[in-house]
């Protein structure tokens, strides 16, 4: 099984493409360097999502489309080696799925894909949890996989994904600050108009703008821009009513 497939669940985040690529690379490289491994899958979740795996929507990747159902059944139901590894914070293995009784749905999906044994390794970094699942056609073929090269690859991938998450968060903060700097003069002008019309202070003027924003379901900056454009003319009574 060597045809990498990406399974990004839910609405894609701005960083979803590089995240999916990293997960795909992790699964592919881990499968390639692990003896007796026929395929692999990788997932990523925030710490809050990991605490409730059944409800979470998260990016995932597998080395072959046949393994997609093996991951999906666990993410949907919150039952299987992946949720168990997330909860326990340590590797979870299934030595022989023909005799596995813990997770019937996972067992059925895995056997349907030809899988007889698996091991899932969790990696935690800065509020992020990455899981790496290795699969084999043979029973008891992955007993030492949790201590092999796949572990080092998982550590490296988790570190990279956490760094990517921090980078995108920093970009988003910079963008928000830029927007705030661009719109602040308009909001200040609008507050000045309200202060003049109502003879109130800046705090009360801003509160009026916020009430208009909430009442009309419009952004505060849109309300401010409209007020500046009209200079508050014809809105004296409406502004006075909102000030009370």
FIKOLZA-1660 file (N, C-alpha, C; in steps of 0.1 Angstrom, whole numbers, plus 5000, padded with zeros to 4 digits):
% residues 244
   i   px   py   pz ch aa at
   1 5008 4988 5000  A  X  N
   1 5000 5000 5000  A  X CA
   1 5009 5012 5000  A  X  C
   2 5009 5020 4989  A  X  N
   2 5019 5031 4988  A  X CA
   2 5013 5043 4981  A  X  C
   3 5000 5044 4980  A  X  N
   3 4993 5055 4973  A  X CA
   3 4988 5064 4984  A  X  C
   4 4995 5075 4987  A  X  N
   4 4991 5084 4998  A  X CA
   4 4978 5091 4995  A  X  C
   5 4969 5091 5005  A  X  N
   5 4957 5099 5004  A  X CA
   5 4955 5107 5016  A  X  C
   6 4949 5119 5014  A  X  N
   6 4947 5129 5025  A  X CA
   6 4933 5129 5028  A  X  C
   7 4930 5130 5041  A  X  N
   7 4916 5130 5046  A  X CA
   7 4914 5141 5055  A  X  C
   8 4912 5153 5050  A  X  N
   8 4910 5165 5059  A  X CA
   8 4895 5166 5061  A  X  C
   9 4891 5164 5074  A  X  N
   9 4877 5165 5078  A  X CA
   9 4873 5179 5082  A  X  C
  10 4861 5182 5080  A  X  N
  10 4856 5195 5084  A  X CA
  10 4860 5206 5075  A  X  C
  11 4858 5219 5078  A  X  N
  11 4861 5231 5070  A  X CA
  11 4877 5232 5070  A  X  C
  12 4883 5234 5058  A  X  N
  12 4897 5235 5058  A  X CA
  12 4902 5248 5064  A  X  C
  13 4912 5247 5073  A  X  N
  13 4918 5259 5079  A  X CA
  13 4929 5265 5069  A  X  C
  14 4934 5277 5071  A  X  N
  14 4943 5283 5062  A  X CA
  14 4956 5274 5061  A  X  C
  15 4960 5267 5072  A  X  N
  15 4972 5259 5071  A  X CA
  15 4969 5245 5068  A  X  C
  16 4957 5241 5063  A  X  N
  16 4953 5227 5061  A  X CA
  16 4961 5221 5050  A  X  C
  17 4965 5228 5039  A  X  N
  17 4973 5222 5029  A  X CA
  17 4987 5217 5034  A  X  C
  18 4995 5226 5040  A  X  N
  18 5008 5221 5045  A  X CA
  18 5006 5211 5056  A  X  C
  19 4996 5212 5064  A  X  N
  19 4993 5202 5074  A  X CA
  19 4991 5188 5068  A  X  C
  20 4982 5188 5058  A  X  N
  20 4979 5175 5051  A  X CA
  20 4992 5169 5045  A  X  C
  21 5000 5178 5039  A  X  N
  21 5012 5174 5033  A  X CA
  21 5022 5168 5043  A  X  C
  22 5023 5174 5055  A  X  N
  22 5032 5169 5065  A  X CA
  22 5027 5155 5070  A  X  C
  23 5014 5154 5072  A  X  N
  23 5008 5141 5077  A  X CA
  23 5010 5130 5066  A  X  C
  24 5009 5134 5054  A  X  N
  24 5011 5124 5043  A  X CA
  24 5025 5119 5042  A  X  C
  25 5034 5129 5044  A  X  N
  25 5049 5125 5044  A  X CA
  25 5052 5117 5055  A  X  C
  26 5047 5120 5067  A  X  N
  26 5049 5112 5079  A  X CA
  26 5045 5098 5077  A  X  C
  27 5032 5096 5072  A  X  N
  27 5027 5082 5070  A  X CA
  27 5035 5075 5060  A  X  C
  28 5039 5081 5049  A  X  N
  28 5046 5075 5038  A  X CA
  28 5060 5070 5043  A  X  C
  29 5067 5080 5050  A  X  N
  29 5081 5077 5054  A  X CA
  29 5081 5066 5065  A  X  C
  30 5071 5067 5074  A  X  N
  30 5071 5057 5085  A  X CA
  30 5068 5043 5079  A  X  C
  31 5059 5042 5070  A  X  N
  31 5056 5029 5064  A  X CA
  31 5068 5023 5056  A  X  C
  32 5075 5032 5050  A  X  N
  32 5087 5028 5042  A  X CA
  32 5098 5022 5050  A  X  C
  33 5100 5028 5062  A  X  N
  33 5111 5024 5070  A  X CA
  33 5108 5014 5081  A  X  C
  34 5096 5010 5082  A  X  N
  34 5092 5000 5093  A  X CA
  34 5091 4986 5087  A  X  C
  35 5098 4977 5092  A  X  N
  35 5098 4963 5087  A  X CA
  35 5084 4957 5089  A  X  C
  36 5079 4950 5078  A  X  N
  36 5066 4943 5078  A  X CA
  36 5054 4952 5078  A  X  C
  37 5056 4965 5076  A  X  N
  37 5045 4975 5076  A  X CA
  37 5040 4976 5062  A  X  C
  38 5027 4974 5061  A  X  N
  38 5020 4974 5047  A  X CA
  38 5014 4988 5045  A  X  C
  39 5013 4997 5054  A  X  N
  39 5007 5010 5053  A  X CA
  39 5006 5017 5066  A  X  C
  40 5003 5030 5065  A  X  N
  40 5003 5038 5077  A  X CA
  40 4993 5049 5076  A  X  C
  41 4989 5055 5087  A  X  N
  41 4980 5067 5088  A  X CA
  41 4984 5076 5098  A  X  C
  42 4981 5089 5096  A  X  N
  42 4985 5099 5106  A  X CA
  42 4974 5109 5108  A  X  C
  43 4972 5114 5120  A  X  N
  43 4961 5124 5123  A  X CA
  43 4967 5135 5132  A  X  C
  44 4960 5146 5133  A  X  N
  44 4964 5157 5141  A  X CA
  44 4952 5163 5148  A  X  C
  45 4954 5166 5161  A  X  N
  45 4942 5172 5168  A  X CA
  45 4948 5182 5179  A  X  C
  46 4940 5192 5182  A  X  N
  46 4943 5201 5193  A  X CA
  46 4941 5193 5206  A  X  C
  47 4946 5198 5217  A  X  N
  47 4945 5191 5229  A  X CA
  47 4930 5190 5233  A  X  C
  48 4922 5200 5231  A  X  N
  48 4908 5200 5234  A  X CA
  48 4901 5190 5226  A  X  C
  49 4904 5188 5213  A  X  N
  49 4898 5178 5205  A  X CA
  49 4902 5164 5209  A  X  C
  50 4915 5163 5213  A  X  N
  50 4919 5150 5217  A  X CA
  50 4912 5145 5229  A  X  C
  51 4907 5154 5237  A  X  N
  51 4900 5150 5250  A  X CA
  51 4887 5144 5246  A  X  C
  52 4881 5148 5234  A  X  N
  52 4868 5143 5230  A  X CA
  52 4869 5138 5216  A  X  C
  53 4876 5127 5213  A  X  N
  53 4879 5123 5200  A  X CA
  53 4867 5120 5191  A  X  C
  54 4856 5116 5197  A  X  N
  54 4845 5113 5189  A  X CA
  54 4838 5125 5182  A  X  C
  55 4840 5137 5189  A  X  N
  55 4833 5149 5184  A  X CA
  55 4842 5157 5175  A  X  C
  56 4855 5154 5174  A  X  N
  56 4865 5162 5168  A  X CA
  56 4865 5161 5153  A  X  C
  57 4867 5172 5146  A  X  N
  57 4870 5171 5131  A  X CA
  57 4885 5174 5130  A  X  C
  58 4892 5166 5123  A  X  N
  58 4907 5168 5123  A  X CA
  58 4913 5163 5109  A  X  C
  59 4924 5169 5106  A  X  N
  59 4931 5164 5094  A  X CA
  59 4937 5150 5096  A  X  C
  60 4937 5142 5085  A  X  N
  60 4943 5129 5086  A  X CA
  60 4948 5125 5072  A  X  C
  61 4957 5115 5072  A  X  N
  61 4963 5111 5059  A  X CA
  61 4966 5096 5060  A  X  C
  62 4965 5088 5049  A  X  N
  62 4968 5074 5049  A  X CA
  62 4976 5072 5037  A  X  C
  63 4984 5061 5037  A  X  N
  63 4993 5057 5026  A  X CA
  63 4985 5050 5014  A  X  C
  64 4973 5046 5017  A  X  N
  64 4965 5039 5007  A  X CA
  64 4950 5041 5010  A  X  C
  65 4942 5044 4999  A  X  N
  65 4928 5047 5002  A  X CA
  65 4920 5036 5010  A  X  C
  66 4925 5023 5009  A  X  N
  66 4919 5012 5016  A  X CA
  66 4919 5014 5031  A  X  C
  67 4929 5022 5036  A  X  N
  67 4931 5025 5050  A  X CA
  67 4922 5036 5055  A  X  C
  68 4916 5044 5046  A  X  N
  68 4908 5055 5050  A  X CA
  68 4897 5052 5059  A  X  C
  69 4890 5041 5056  A  X  N
  69 4879 5036 5065  A  X CA
  69 4884 5032 5079  A  X  C
  70 4896 5027 5079  A  X  N
  70 4902 5022 5092  A  X CA
  70 4904 5034 5101  A  X  C
  71 4908 5046 5096  A  X  N
  71 4910 5058 5104  A  X CA
  71 4896 5064 5107  A  X  C
  72 4888 5065 5096  A  X  N
  72 4876 5072 5097  A  X CA
  72 4866 5066 5108  A  X  C
  73 4866 5053 5109  A  X  N
  73 4857 5047 5118  A  X CA
  73 4861 5050 5132  A  X  C
  74 4873 5052 5135  A  X  N
  74 4878 5056 5148  A  X CA
  74 4875 5071 5151  A  X  C
  75 4877 5080 5141  A  X  N
  75 4875 5094 5143  A  X CA
  75 4860 5097 5145  A  X  C
  76 4852 5089 5138  A  X  N
  76 4837 5091 5140  A  X CA
  76 4832 5086 5153  A  X  C
  77 4836 5074 5157  A  X  N
  77 4830 5067 5168  A  X CA
  77 4837 5071 5181  A  X  C
  78 4850 5076 5180  A  X  N
  78 4858 5078 5192  A  X CA
  78 4862 5065 5199  A  X  C
  79 4863 5054 5191  A  X  N
  79 4866 5041 5197  A  X CA
  79 4876 5034 5188  A  X  C
  80 4887 5030 5194  A  X  N
  80 4898 5023 5186  A  X CA
  80 4911 5027 5191  A  X  C
  81 4922 5022 5185  A  X  N
  81 4936 5025 5189  A  X CA
  81 4939 5040 5190  A  X  C
  82 4934 5047 5180  A  X  N
  82 4937 5062 5180  A  X CA
  82 4932 5069 5192  A  X  C
  83 4918 5068 5194  A  X  N
  83 4913 5074 5206  A  X CA
  83 4920 5069 5219  A  X  C
  84 4923 5056 5219  A  X  N
  84 4929 5050 5231  A  X CA
  84 4943 5056 5233  A  X  C
  85 4951 5058 5223  A  X  N
  85 4964 5064 5224  A  X CA
  85 4963 5078 5228  A  X  C
  86 4953 5086 5223  A  X  N
  86 4951 5100 5227  A  X CA
  86 4948 5101 5241  A  X  C
  87 4940 5092 5246  A  X  N
  87 4936 5092 5260  A  X CA
  87 4948 5088 5270  A  X  C
  88 4955 5077 5266  A  X  N
  88 4965 5072 5274  A  X CA
  88 4979 5079 5273  A  X  C
  89 4981 5085 5261  A  X  N
  89 4993 5092 5259  A  X CA
  89 5005 5083 5257  A  X  C
  90 5002 5070 5252  A  X  N
  90 5013 5060 5250  A  X CA
  90 5008 5051 5239  A  X  C
  91 5018 5044 5233  A  X  N
  91 5014 5035 5221  A  X CA
  91 5004 5025 5225  A  X  C
  92 4995 5022 5215  A  X  N
  92 4985 5012 5217  A  X CA
  92 4986 5002 5205  A  X  C
  93 4987 4989 5208  A  X  N
  93 4989 4979 5197  A  X CA
  93 4978 4969 5197  A  X  C
  94 4976 4963 5185  A  X  N
  94 4967 4952 5183  A  X CA
  94 4975 4941 5177  A  X  C
  95 4979 4931 5185  A  X  N
  95 4988 4920 5180  A  X CA
  95 4982 4912 5169  A  X  C
  96 4969 4908 5171  A  X  N
  96 4963 4900 5161  A  X CA
  96 4948 4904 5161  A  X  C
  97 4943 4910 5150  A  X  N
  97 4930 4915 5150  A  X CA
  97 4919 4904 5149  A  X  C
  98 4923 4892 5145  A  X  N
  98 4914 4881 5145  A  X CA
  98 4909 4878 5159  A  X  C
  99 4917 4881 5169  A  X  N
  99 4914 4878 5183  A  X CA
  99 4912 4891 5191  A  X  C
 100 4911 4902 5185  A  X  N
 100 4909 4915 5191  A  X CA
 100 4894 4917 5195  A  X  C
 101 4891 4920 5208  A  X  N
 101 4877 4922 5212  A  X CA
 101 4874 4936 5217  A  X  C
 102 4884 4945 5218  A  X  N
 102 4882 4958 5224  A  X CA
 102 4873 4967 5215  A  X  C
 103 4876 4967 5202  A  X  N
 103 4869 4977 5193  A  X CA
 103 4863 4969 5181  A  X  C
 104 4851 4965 5182  A  X  N
 104 4845 4957 5171  A  X CA
 104 4845 4964 5157  A  X  C
 105 4841 4977 5158  A  X  N
 105 4840 4984 5145  A  X CA
 105 4854 4986 5138  A  X  C
 106 4863 4990 5147  A  X  N
 106 4877 4991 5141  A  X CA
 106 4882 4978 5136  A  X  C
 107 4880 4967 5144  A  X  N
 107 4884 4954 5140  A  X CA
 107 4878 4950 5126  A  X  C
 108 4865 4953 5124  A  X  N
 108 4859 4949 5111  A  X CA
 108 4864 4957 5100  A  X  C
 109 4867 4970 5102  A  X  N
 109 4872 4978 5091  A  X CA
 109 4886 4974 5088  A  X  C
 110 4894 4971 5098  A  X  N
 110 4908 4968 5096  A  X CA
 110 4909 4954 5088  A  X  C
 111 4902 4944 5093  A  X  N
 111 4902 4931 5086  A  X CA
 111 4897 4932 5072  A  X  C
 112 4887 4941 5070  A  X  N
 112 4882 4943 5056  A  X CA
 112 4893 4948 5047  A  X  C
 113 4902 4956 5053  A  X  N
 113 4913 4962 5045  A  X CA
 113 4925 4952 5044  A  X  C
 114 4924 4940 5050  A  X  N
 114 4935 4931 5050  A  X CA
 114 4945 4932 5061  A  X  C
 115 4942 4941 5071  A  X  N
 115 4951 4943 5082  A  X CA
 115 4949 4933 5093  A  X  C
 116 4961 4927 5098  A  X  N
 116 4960 4918 5109  A  X CA
 116 4966 4923 5122  A  X  C
 117 4974 4933 5121  A  X  N
 117 4980 4939 5133  A  X CA
 117 4983 4954 5131  A  X  C
 118 4983 4961 5142  A  X  N
 118 4986 4976 5141  A  X CA
 118 4992 4981 5154  A  X  C
 119 4998 4992 5153  A  X  N
 119 5003 5000 5165  A  X CA
 119 5001 5014 5162  A  X  C
 120 4996 5022 5172  A  X  N
 120 4994 5036 5171  A  X CA
 120 5002 5044 5181  A  X  C
 121 5010 5053 5177  A  X  N
 121 5019 5061 5185  A  X CA
 121 5014 5076 5186  A  X  C
 122 5012 5081 5198  A  X  N
 122 5008 5095 5200  A  X CA
 122 5021 5104 5202  A  X  C
 123 5020 5116 5197  A  X  N
 123 5031 5126 5200  A  X CA
 123 5025 5139 5203  A  X  C
 124 5028 5145 5215  A  X  N
 124 5023 5157 5219  A  X CA
 124 5033 5169 5219  A  X  C
 125 5029 5180 5213  A  X  N
 125 5037 5192 5212  A  X CA
 125 5029 5205 5214  A  X  C
 126 5031 5213 5224  A  X  N
 126 5025 5226 5225  A  X CA
 126 5010 5226 5222  A  X  C
 127 5003 5217 5229  A  X  N
 127 4988 5217 5228  A  X CA
 127 4983 5209 5216  A  X  C
 128 4992 5203 5208  A  X  N
 128 4989 5196 5196  A  X CA
 128 4992 5181 5198  A  X  C
 129 4984 5172 5193  A  X  N
 129 4987 5158 5194  A  X CA
 129 4986 5152 5180  A  X  C
 130 4997 5145 5176  A  X  N
 130 4998 5138 5164  A  X CA
 130 4998 5123 5166  A  X  C
 131 4990 5116 5159  A  X  N
 131 4991 5101 5160  A  X CA
 131 4996 5095 5147  A  X  C
 132 5004 5084 5149  A  X  N
 132 5009 5077 5137  A  X CA
 132 5005 5062 5139  A  X  C
 133 4997 5057 5130  A  X  N
 133 4993 5043 5130  A  X CA
 133 5000 5035 5120  A  X  C
 134 5006 5024 5124  A  X  N
 134 5013 5015 5114  A  X CA
 134 5005 5002 5113  A  X  C
 135 5004 4997 5101  A  X  N
 135 4995 4985 5099  A  X CA
 135 5004 4974 5092  A  X  C
 136 5000 4961 5094  A  X  N
 136 5007 4950 5088  A  X CA
 136 4997 4939 5084  A  X  C
 137 5000 4932 5073  A  X  N
 137 4992 4921 5068  A  X CA
 137 4994 4909 5077  A  X  C
 138 5004 4909 5086  A  X  N
 138 5007 4897 5094  A  X CA
 138 5005 4900 5109  A  X  C
 139 5000 4890 5116  A  X  N
 139 4999 4892 5131  A  X CA
 139 5012 4893 5138  A  X  C
 140 5012 4901 5148  A  X  N
 140 5024 4902 5157  A  X CA
 140 5036 4907 5149  A  X  C
 141 5034 4914 5139  A  X  N
 141 5046 4918 5131  A  X CA
 141 5051 4932 5134  A  X  C
 142 5044 4939 5143  A  X  N
 142 5049 4953 5147  A  X CA
 142 5052 4954 5161  A  X  C
 143 5056 4944 5168  A  X  N
 143 5059 4944 5182  A  X CA
 143 5069 4954 5186  A  X  C
 144 5079 4956 5177  A  X  N
 144 5090 4966 5181  A  X CA
 144 5089 4979 5173  A  X  C
 145 5078 4981 5166  A  X  N
 145 5077 4993 5158  A  X CA
 145 5077 5006 5166  A  X  C
 146 5071 5005 5178  A  X  N
 146 5070 5017 5186  A  X CA
 146 5083 5022 5191  A  X  C
 147 5094 5014 5189  A  X  N
 147 5107 5019 5193  A  X CA
 147 5117 5020 5181  A  X  C
 148 5111 5019 5169  A  X  N
 148 5120 5020 5157  A  X CA
 148 5120 5034 5151  A  X  C
 149 5124 5035 5138  A  X  N
 149 5125 5048 5132  A  X CA
 149 5112 5056 5131  A  X  C
 150 5101 5049 5131  A  X  N
 150 5088 5056 5131  A  X CA
 150 5086 5066 5142  A  X  C
 151 5092 5062 5154  A  X  N
 151 5091 5070 5166  A  X CA
 151 5098 5084 5163  A  X  C
 152 5110 5083 5158  A  X  N
 152 5118 5095 5155  A  X CA
 152 5111 5104 5145  A  X  C
 153 5105 5097 5135  A  X  N
 153 5098 5105 5124  A  X CA
 153 5086 5112 5130  A  X  C
 154 5078 5105 5139  A  X  N
 154 5067 5111 5145  A  X CA
 154 5071 5123 5154  A  X  C
 155 5082 5121 5162  A  X  N
 155 5086 5133 5170  A  X CA
 155 5090 5145 5161  A  X  C
 156 5096 5142 5150  A  X  N
 156 5100 5153 5141  A  X CA
 156 5088 5160 5135  A  X  C
 157 5079 5152 5130  A  X  N
 157 5067 5157 5124  A  X CA
 157 5058 5165 5134  A  X  C
 158 5057 5160 5146  A  X  N
 158 5049 5167 5156  A  X CA
 158 5055 5181 5159  A  X  C
 159 5068 5181 5160  A  X  N
 159 5075 5194 5162  A  X CA
 159 5073 5204 5151  A  X  C
 160 5074 5199 5139  A  X  N
 160 5072 5207 5127  A  X CA
 160 5058 5212 5126  A  X  C
 161 5048 5204 5129  A  X  N
 161 5034 5208 5128  A  X CA
 161 5031 5218 5139  A  X  C
 162 5036 5216 5151  A  X  N
 162 5034 5226 5162  A  X CA
 162 5041 5240 5158  A  X  C
 163 5052 5239 5152  A  X  N
 163 5059 5252 5147  A  X CA
 163 5050 5258 5136  A  X  C
 164 5045 5250 5127  A  X  N
 164 5036 5256 5116  A  X CA
 164 5024 5263 5122  A  X  C
 165 5018 5256 5133  A  X  N
 165 5006 5262 5139  A  X CA
 165 5009 5275 5146  A  X  C
 166 5021 5276 5152  A  X  N
 166 5025 5289 5158  A  X CA
 166 5027 5300 5148  A  X  C
 167 5033 5296 5137  A  X  N
 167 5036 5305 5126  A  X CA
 167 5023 5311 5120  A  X  C
 168 5013 5302 5117  A  X  N
 168 5001 5307 5112  A  X CA
 168 4993 5316 5122  A  X  C
 169 4994 5312 5135  A  X  N
 169 4988 5320 5145  A  X CA
 169 4994 5334 5145  A  X  C
 170 5007 5335 5144  A  X  N
 170 5014 5348 5144  A  X CA
 170 5010 5356 5132  A  X  C
 171 5009 5350 5120  A  X  N
 171 5004 5357 5108  A  X CA
 171 4990 5362 5110  A  X  C
 172 4981 5354 5116  A  X  N
 172 4968 5359 5118  A  X CA
 172 4967 5371 5127  A  X  C
 173 4976 5370 5138  A  X  N
 173 4976 5381 5147  A  X CA
 173 4981 5394 5141  A  X  C
 174 4992 5393 5132  A  X  N
 174 4997 5404 5125  A  X CA
 174 4986 5410 5116  A  X  C
 175 4979 5401 5109  A  X  N
 175 4968 5406 5100  A  X CA
 175 4957 5413 5108  A  X  C
 176 4954 5408 5120  A  X  N
 176 4944 5415 5128  A  X CA
 176 4949 5428 5133  A  X  C
 177 4961 5429 5137  A  X  N
 177 4967 5442 5141  A  X CA
 177 4967 5452 5130  A  X  C
 178 4971 5447 5118  A  X  N
 178 4970 5456 5106  A  X CA
 178 4957 5461 5103  A  X  C
 179 4947 5453 5104  A  X  N
 179 4933 5457 5102  A  X CA
 179 4929 5467 5112  A  X  C
 180 4933 5465 5125  A  X  N
 180 4929 5474 5136  A  X CA
 180 4936 5488 5133  A  X  C
 181 4948 5487 5129  A  X  N
 181 4955 5500 5126  A  X CA
 181 4949 5508 5115  A  X  C
 182 4944 5501 5105  A  X  N
 182 4938 5507 5093  A  X CA
 182 4924 5513 5097  A  X  C
 183 4917 5506 5105  A  X  N
 183 4903 5510 5108  A  X CA
 183 4902 5519 5120  A  X  C
 184 4912 5520 5128  A  X  N
 184 4911 5528 5141  A  X CA
 184 4908 5543 5138  A  X  C
 185 4915 5549 5128  A  X  N
 185 4911 5563 5125  A  X CA
 185 4897 5566 5122  A  X  C
 186 4890 5557 5115  A  X  N
 186 4876 5558 5111  A  X CA
 186 4867 5557 5124  A  X  C
 187 4871 5547 5132  A  X  N
 187 4863 5545 5145  A  X CA
 187 4865 5558 5154  A  X  C
 188 4877 5563 5154  A  X  N
 188 4879 5575 5163  A  X CA
 188 4871 5587 5157  A  X  C
 189 4871 5588 5144  A  X  N
 189 4863 5599 5138  A  X CA
 189 4848 5598 5142  A  X  C
 190 4843 5585 5141  A  X  N
 190 4829 5583 5144  A  X CA
 190 4826 5586 5158  A  X  C
 191 4835 5582 5167  A  X  N
 191 4834 5585 5181  A  X CA
 191 4833 5600 5184  A  X  C
 192 4842 5607 5177  A  X  N
 192 4842 5622 5178  A  X CA
 192 4829 5628 5174  A  X  C
 193 4823 5623 5163  A  X  N
 193 4810 5628 5159  A  X CA
 193 4799 5625 5169  A  X  C
 194 4799 5613 5174  A  X  N
 194 4789 5609 5185  A  X CA
 194 4791 5618 5197  A  X  C
 195 4804 5620 5201  A  X  N
 195 4806 5629 5213  A  X CA
 195 4801 5643 5210  A  X  C
 196 4803 5648 5198  A  X  N
 196 4798 5662 5195  A  X CA
 196 4783 5662 5195  A  X  C
 197 4776 5652 5189  A  X  N
 197 4762 5652 5188  A  X CA
 197 4755 5650 5202  A  X  C
 198 4761 5641 5210  A  X  N
 198 4754 5638 5222  A  X CA
 198 4761 5645 5234  A  X  C
 199 4772 5652 5232  A  X  N
 199 4779 5658 5243  A  X CA
 199 4782 5648 5254  A  X  C
 200 4788 5637 5249  A  X  N
 200 4792 5626 5259  A  X CA
 200 4807 5624 5258  A  X  C
 201 4813 5615 5266  A  X  N
 201 4827 5612 5266  A  X CA
 201 4830 5601 5256  A  X  C
 202 4843 5598 5254  A  X  N
 202 4847 5588 5244  A  X CA
 202 4842 5574 5247  A  X  C
 203 4841 5571 5259  A  X  N
 203 4837 5557 5263  A  X CA
 203 4822 5555 5260  A  X  C
 204 4814 5565 5263  A  X  N
 204 4799 5564 5260  A  X CA
 204 4797 5564 5244  A  X  C
 205 4805 5572 5237  A  X  N
 205 4804 5573 5223  A  X CA
 205 4807 5559 5216  A  X  C
 206 4817 5553 5221  A  X  N
 206 4821 5540 5216  A  X CA
 206 4810 5529 5219  A  X  C
 207 4804 5531 5231  A  X  N
 207 4793 5522 5235  A  X CA
 207 4781 5523 5225  A  X  C
 208 4778 5536 5221  A  X  N
 208 4768 5538 5211  A  X CA
 208 4771 5531 5198  A  X  C
 209 4783 5533 5194  A  X  N
 209 4787 5526 5181  A  X CA
 209 4785 5511 5182  A  X  C
 210 4789 5506 5193  A  X  N
 210 4788 5491 5195  A  X CA
 210 4773 5487 5195  A  X  C
 211 4765 5494 5202  A  X  N
 211 4750 5491 5202  A  X CA
 211 4745 5491 5188  A  X  C
 212 4748 5501 5180  A  X  N
 212 4744 5501 5166  A  X CA
 212 4749 5489 5158  A  X  C
 213 4761 5485 5160  A  X  N
 213 4767 5474 5154  A  X CA
 213 4759 5461 5157  A  X  C
 214 4756 5459 5170  A  X  N
 214 4749 5448 5174  A  X CA
 214 4734 5447 5169  A  X  C
 215 4728 5459 5170  A  X  N
 215 4714 5460 5166  A  X CA
 215 4712 5458 5151  A  X  C
 216 4722 5462 5143  A  X  N
 216 4721 5461 5128  A  X CA
 216 4728 5449 5122  A  X  C
 217 4735 5442 5131  A  X  N
 217 4743 5430 5127  A  X CA
 217 4754 5434 5116  A  X  C
 218 4760 5445 5119  A  X  N
 218 4771 5450 5110  A  X CA
 218 4783 5452 5118  A  X  C
 219 4795 5451 5111  A  X  N
 219 4807 5453 5117  A  X CA
 219 4809 5467 5123  A  X  C
 220 4816 5469 5134  A  X  N
 220 4818 5482 5140  A  X CA
 220 4824 5491 5130  A  X  C
 221 4834 5487 5122  A  X  N
 221 4840 5496 5113  A  X CA
 221 4831 5500 5102  A  X  C
 222 4821 5492 5098  A  X  N
 222 4811 5496 5088  A  X CA
 222 4802 5507 5093  A  X  C
 223 4798 5505 5106  A  X  N
 223 4789 5515 5112  A  X CA
 223 4797 5528 5113  A  X  C
 224 4809 5527 5117  A  X  N
 224 4817 5540 5119  A  X CA
 224 4819 5547 5106  A  X  C
 225 4822 5539 5095  A  X  N
 225 4824 5545 5082  A  X CA
 225 4812 5552 5077  A  X  C
 226 4800 5546 5079  A  X  N
 226 4787 5552 5075  A  X CA
 226 4784 5565 5082  A  X  C
 227 4788 5565 5095  A  X  N
 227 4785 5576 5104  A  X CA
 227 4794 5588 5099  A  X  C
 228 4807 5585 5096  A  X  N
 228 4816 5595 5092  A  X CA
 228 4812 5601 5079  A  X  C
 229 4807 5592 5070  A  X  N
 229 4802 5597 5057  A  X CA
 229 4791 5607 5058  A  X  C
 230 4782 5605 5067  A  X  N
 230 4770 5614 5069  A  X CA
 230 4773 5625 5079  A  X  C
 231 4785 5624 5086  A  X  N
 231 4788 5634 5096  A  X CA
 231 4778 5634 5107  A  X  C
 232 4770 5623 5108  A  X  N
 232 4759 5623 5119  A  X CA
 232 4747 5631 5116  A  X  C
 233 4746 5637 5104  A  X  N
 233 4734 5645 5101  A  X CA
 233 4722 5637 5100  A  X  C
 234 4711 5641 5106  A  X  N
 234 4699 5634 5105  A  X CA
 234 4698 5622 5115  A  X  C
 235 4708 5619 5122  A  X  N
 235 4708 5608 5131  A  X CA
 235 4708 5612 5146  A  X  C
 236 4705 5625 5149  A  X  N
 236 4706 5629 5162  A  X CA
 236 4697 5622 5172  A  X  C
 237 4684 5620 5167  A  X  N
 237 4674 5614 5176  A  X CA
 237 4678 5599 5178  A  X  C
 238 4682 5592 5168  A  X  N
 238 4685 5578 5169  A  X CA
 238 4697 5576 5178  A  X  C
 239 4707 5585 5177  A  X  N
 239 4719 5584 5185  A  X CA
 239 4715 5587 5200  A  X  C
 240 4707 5596 5202  A  X  N
 240 4703 5599 5215  A  X CA
 240 4695 5588 5222  A  X  C
 241 4687 5581 5214  A  X  N
 241 4679 5569 5219  A  X CA
 241 4689 5558 5223  A  X  C
 242 4699 5556 5215  A  X  N
 242 4709 5545 5218  A  X CA
 242 4718 5549 5230  A  X  C
 243 4719 5561 5233  A  X  N
 243 4728 5565 5244  A  X CA
 243 4722 5563 5258  A  X  C
 244 4708 5561 5258  A  X  N
 244 4701 5558 5271  A  X CA
 244 4701 5544 5274  A  X  C
% end
